[in-house]
Amino acid sequence: QQIAERYEKDGFVVPLDVLSDQEALALRTELETIEAEVADDPELAKLVNSYPDRLIPSFDAIIRHPKIIEAVNAVLGPDLMVWSGALFIKPANSNKIVSWHQDLTYWGMGEIDALTTAWLALSPATRESGCMDFVQASHKNPILPHEDSFDDHNLLSRGQEIKVDVSPEDRVAVELEPGEISLHHGLTIHGSGPNVSN
């Protein structure tokens, strides 16, 4: 009930514990091993980032983790289907960002309250490392106008960005420890800055 109420009020819920420190480290270590194996094949590396749950058994398992299902049940109910998984990776001292956007702009799904996004941290997501920022209660807006910037530094495929200025005081930094998740509504405005950490 608490999760549902916070989600309805703010458009997001954070943090929610899913994995232990050891479980998160094991998942990250496996991913880093796979990254090293595909480093010489950019196309395969891109596929791993775009579809980890379809290519890596442990990531396939994580999308059905009981604690994630329980949290998503709280906001969507029990009849669930995973649409996709993806990795957003910002190496140390990276200028990669995610511009301010609303997910539902691009998903082509009509039921705006019938989906949510769950993000799982495999490393500390801090302000310094470029954690997500949310705009509180922005899920109560309709889909806002967006434009494609095609910025090379943007982790979104076309540099999708809302055509609205977000003031610094409206940003809520969503810091996560490894093994924690956030949930956010498809209309919640969100983005993230660069990783300026080591």
Secondary structure, 3 states (H helix, E strand, C coil): CHHHHHHHHHCEEEEEECCCHHHHHHHHHHHHHHHHHCCCCHHHHHHHHHCHHHHCHHHHHHCCCHHHHHHHHHHHCCCCCCCCCCCCCCCCCECCEEEEECCHHHHCCCCCCCCEEEEECCCCECCCCCCEEEECCHHHCCCCCEEECCCCCECCCCCEEECCCCCHHHEEEECECCCEEEEEECCCCEEECCECCC
